[in-house]
């Protein structure tokens, strides 16, 4: 009986939330819609906030509210773990608002999104290499940033991952009795990672 009652309460709550969101989506009062999108964002209901921001994008483009809307929209994708979308949105933000006061933060998040897209060790490491390069660029362009230490740690983790991948490839050649290939791979490993 308790289980049934809890299920009923949960269903009613979800239905009322969906009804409220549906009303907000249908509204033609764009200021109200933006206010509700921000409320959803701050309540960490990123999926609904993202839907509203997408709907409001063309309405507020070119206005003084567009920068904040774009900023929150990019973070919705990030918090929903859609890192490829977030990376593109952070990049777009930097292109649209190059002189923004949030430029340093967004530059870091752009690089960090690549790092989070880095696949497991056995797969191709293109995003790992991009993350390393972008973090190095971030350090060069923002030498006084409070995020430098974290950026260096990410670079180190990326390099460790690339080193482990190269080592595994060399060790596999050795296991397969491909000694010439193993020798070349181990030599490259030592040249690429002398430390």
Buried (B, 14 or more C-beta within 10 A) or exposed (E): EEEEEEEEEEEEEEEEEEEEBEEBEEBEEEEEBBEBBBBBBEEEBBEBBBBBBEBBEEBBEEEEBBBEBBBBBBBBBBBBEBBEBBBBBBBBBBEEBEEBEBBBBBBBBBBBBBBBBBEEEEEEBEBBBBBBBBBBBBBEEBEEBEBBEEBEEBBEBBBEBBBEBBBEBBBEBBEEEBEEBBEEBBEEBEEEBEE
